[in-house]
Amino acid sequence: MSAVIDLRSDTVSKPGPEMRRAMAEAEVGDDVFGDDPTVNRLEAIAAERLGKEAAVYVPSGTMANLISVMTHTRPGDEILLGDQCHIFNYEVAGAARLANVQTHPLVNRPDGGLDPAAVRAAIREPGSHVPRTALLCLENTHNRCGGAALAVSEMAALAAIAHGQGLAVHLDGARIWNAAAALETTPAEIARNCDTVSFCLSKGLGCPVGSLICGPRGFIDEARRNRKTLGGGMRQAGILAAAGIHALEHNVARLPEDHANAGRLADGLRQYPAFRPNRPQTNIVVVDIVEGSQEGWLKAFRDEGVLAVPFGPGRIRMVTHINVTGAAITDALGRIERIAGARPQ
Ligand code: TLP
């Protein structure tokens, strides 16, 4: 059979030969002692690119969000977040279990944003019966909202409400580089109104592992302590951080290619009555199945060597990334034509 086209996530991307060479040649030290020059360099580059004072390198996006929530809050606090966001849906309730906070979900708008009035209304008046509302979490691009890139003006309005009531604002910017490409701005501009931002190296940027949290120096010092608490202190992590530096230097400019590929994939799928895809702003195609079953289509795709994932009832997701070329998208659409053109299920 011809090669599998893996569109399950941009997390499946594999490091290429140049990234592997950078990793093999990395200068390393014990990062828990602060001795790893490559990690230190990656953290300095990340802080600079995100427009924040300092940064800390952590193993995953999930840990980046958990550490951020832990560092912004005290046990028993409440955090506001979108009902479709990653922290609420896909982080195994870590905020509740390990940061000991109550999550208060607000309905996400299709653009990944929140209703400002709903945010205002959810912030509690201080009182002896109620939790302290301590933090607002935003996500950009928004995964479950089909990779939507939320406008900076929308973020600014939400952050102003939160800050006005003494809340901090954390941005889950796992795919902030995709957001920056789509909005034709910089990640620093997107993160400007947020106190802290996390972003992933292991998604569109093509690294095997790693995320960063960026924010004020005092916050990052405390985040480093919380990273150690969670077992996320790594030793000669420069081998991994080198991949991150390579990615920030070489893999950012090509992201519009992934977005164009996602657009073409969605346009192709839209030709079939069975599929109702979004109009992707970035690299995430979310398809509502309107004829046949989700499982049936996923299996039919898989049998043709096209991998997608279930994404809620009657919905599948396909994500473009650095290992999927324009030719592979053409190939994928050809394979889909063989199944969807022949037999709507
Ligand atoms: N998302 C993964 C799955 O967990 C759903 C994916 O395949 O998209 N924030 C956002 C917005 C994310 O999409 C993800 C990963 C994370 C955080 C967590 O990153 P990792 O996987 O590094 O823990």
Residues whose N, C-alpha, C, O or C-beta is under 5 A from the ligand:
A	BS01	TLP	R8 S9 T11 S60 G61 T62 M63 H86 Y90 T141 N143 D172 A174
